[in-house]
Amino acid sequence: MASTPVQEAADGPVLSLFNKRLRALKKKYNRILQMEESIAQGKPINKEQEEVLRSKPFVSAAIDELEKLRAPLSSALSEELDLTLCRQPQPQPQPSSPSVSDSTENHESQEGGDGAVEDLLNLLYFGSLFDVKPQVDFTATILSRAHERGCCLTYDTVTDEATDLLEDRDLDLISMLGGLLVSWPPHSSLSHKNALQKCIEHTKLWLSNSDSPITPMLVSHVLFICLLF
């Protein structure tokens, strides 16, 4: 059943996008089941339908993975929201000069938040660096990503939303930004320490909705704030 605007507003932009993707996959899976019923009844299918039919294992696996991730994602977003609300300054009845202890606490809270971001980036950075898959897994991963990319572009053309259609370039930019946040640049002379510092700088610029260009030498007209979800 499609989500109502009220439900989407309650879920927030992240879960709304997540649920939209899950609904699209389930819709495609239902079409595949209908095709299988047609085949069982002796009805012919065209080449395009055959291609869709062959994607059944990928679609099923994607649905299963998204359904498993929804509850943890929802919980993580709630925790992040609570943490953000806790960090917001509380209104004071009367203006007063901050005490030394208040300044120290605010500074420590800011450092704690930055430290959590850096710890997470360290994990993602080295997890990506040390991820060596067998050739068969690598091939399957590339095929799955190519399939997801095609599904995303195709789904965007059949929605009724009055937005610009996604293009390959949009997905390339998202992939590029993701690499800048958690990966060591290939063929780079940077040490891991300096590469991690670059990852942290890029992450903070993105989180702060910076209007700085992502990579001035490559796509100077694309800003961090342009790649919000």
For each residue, the residues with C-beta under 8 A, 3 or more apart:
1:
2: 23
3: 7 8 11 16 19 20 23
4: 7 8
5: 8 9
6: 9 10
7: 3 4 10 11
8: 3 4 5 11 16 19
9: 5 6 12
10: 6 7
11: 3 7 8 14 15 16 19
12: 9 15 16 77
13: 16 17 229
14: 11 17 18 73 77 229
15: 11 12 18 19 70 73 74 77
16: 3 8 11 12 13 19 20
17: 13 14 20 21 229
18: 14 15 21 22 66 69 70 73
19: 3 8 11 15 16 22 23 70
20: 3 16 17 23 24
21: 17 18 24 25 66 152 155
22: 18 19 25 26 63 66 67 70
23: 2 3 19 20 26 27
24: 20 21 27 28 151 155
25: 21 22 28 29 59 62 63 66 151
26: 22 23 29 30 63
27: 23 24 30 31
28: 24 25 31 32 52 55 59 151
29: 25 26 32 33 56 59 60 63
30: 26 27 33 34
31: 27 28 34 35 52
32: 28 29 35 36 52 53 55 56 59
33: 29 30 36 37
34: 30 31 37 38
35: 31 32 38 39 45 49 52 53
36: 32 33 39 40 53
37: 33 34 40 41
38: 34 35 41 43 45
39: 35 36 42 43 45
40: 36 37
41: 37 38
42: 39
43: 38 39
44:
45: 35 38 39 49 50 53
46: 49 50
47: 50 51
48: 51 52
49: 35 45 46 52 53
50: 45 46 47 53 54
51: 47 48 54 55
52: 28 31 32 35 48 49 55
53: 32 35 36 45 49 50 56
54: 50 51
55: 28 32 51 52 58 59 147
56: 29 32 53 59 60
57: 60 61
58: 55 61 62 143 144 147 148
59: 25 28 29 32 55 56 62 63
60: 29 56 57 63 64
61: 57 58 64 65 144
62: 25 58 59 65 66 148
63: 22 25 26 29 59 60 66 67
64: 60 61 67 68
65: 61 62 68 69
66: 18 21 22 25 62 63 69 70
67: 22 63 64 70
68: 64 65 71 72
69: 18 65 66 72 73
70: 15 18 19 22 66 67 73 74
71: 68 74 75
72: 68 69 75 76
73: 14 15 18 69 70 76 77
74: 15 70 71 77 78
75: 71 72 78 79
76: 72 73 79 80
77: 12 14 15 73 74 80 81
78: 74 75 81 82
79: 75 76 82 83
80: 76 77 83 84
81: 77 78 84 85
82: 78 79 85 86
83: 79 80 86 87
84: 80 81 87 88
85: 81 82 88
86: 82 83
87: 83 84 109 113
88: 84 85
89:
90:
91:
92: 95 96
93:
94:
95: 92
96: 92
97:
98: 102 103 106
99: 102 103
100: 103 104
101: 104 105
102: 98 99 105 106
103: 98 99 100 106 107
104: 100 101 107 108
105: 101 102 108 109
106: 98 102 103 109 110
107: 103 104 110 111
108: 104 105 111 112
109: 87 105 106 112 113
110: 106 107 113 114
111: 107 108 114 115
112: 108 109 115 116
113: 87 109 110 116 117
114: 110 111 117 118 204
115: 111 112 118 119
116: 112 113 119 120
117: 113 114 120 121 200 203 204 207
118: 114 115 121 122 196 200
119: 115 116 122 123
120: 116 117 123 124
121: 117 118 124 125 181 182 196 199 200 203
122: 118 119 125 126 196
123: 119 120 126 127
124: 120 121 127 128 181 182
125: 121 122 128 129 182 183 184 192 195 196 199
126: 122 123 129 130
127: 123 124 130 131
128: 124 125 131 182 183
129: 125 126 183 184 192
130: 126 127
131: 127 128
132:
133: 137 138 141
134: 137 138
135: 138 139
136: 139 140
137: 133 134 140 141
138: 133 134 135 141 142
139: 135 136 142 143
140: 136 137 143 144
141: 133 137 138 144 145
142: 138 139 145 146
143: 58 139 140 146 147
144: 58 61 140 141 147 148
145: 141 142 148 149
146: 142 143 149 150
147: 55 58 143 144 150 151
148: 58 62 144 145 151 152
149: 145 146 152 153 168 171
150: 146 147 153 154
151: 24 25 28 147 148 154 155
152: 21 148 149 155 156 166 171
153: 149 150 156 157 166 167 168 171
154: 150 151 157 158
155: 21 24 151 152 158 159
156: 152 153 159 165 166
157: 153 154 165
158: 154 155
159: 155 156
160:
161:
162:
163:
164:
165: 156 157
166: 152 153 156 170 171
167: 153 170 171
168: 149 153 171 172
169: 172 173
170: 166 167 173 174
171: 149 152 153 166 167 168 174 175
172: 168 169 175 176
173: 169 170 176 177 214 219 222 227
174: 170 171 177 178 227
175: 171 172 178 179
176: 172 173 179 180 214 215 219
177: 173 174 180 181 202 206 214 224 227
178: 174 175 181 182 183
179: 175 176 182 183
180: 176 177 183 198 199 202 214 215
181: 121 124 177 178 199 202 203 206
182: 121 124 125 128 178 179 199
183: 125 128 129 178 179 180 199
184: 125 129 188 190 192 195
185: 188 190 195 198
186:
187:
188: 184 185 195
189:
190: 184 185 194 195 198
191: 194 195
192: 125 129 184 195 196
193: 196 197
194: 190 191 197 198
195: 125 184 185 188 190 191 192 198 199
196: 118 121 122 125 192 193 199 200
197: 193 194 200 201
198: 180 185 190 194 195 201 202
199: 121 125 180 181 182 183 195 196 202 203
200: 117 118 121 196 197 203 204
201: 197 198 204 205
202: 177 180 181 198 199 205 206 214 224
203: 117 121 181 199 200 206 207
204: 114 117 200 201 207 208
205: 201 202 208 210 212 224
206: 177 181 202 203 209 210 224 227
207: 117 203 204
208: 204 205 224
209: 206 224 225 228
210: 205 206 223 224 225
211: 223 224 225
212: 205 223 224
213: 216 219 220 221 222 223
214: 173 176 177 180 202 218 219 222 223 224 227
215: 176 180 218 219 220
216: 213 220
217: 220
218: 214 215
219: 173 176 213 214 215 222
220: 213 215 216 217
221: 213
222: 173 213 214 219 226 227
223: 210 211 212 213 214 226
224: 177 202 205 206 208 209 210 211 212 214 227
225: 209 210 211 228
226: 222 223
227: 173 174 177 206 214 222 224
228: 209 225
229: 13 14 17
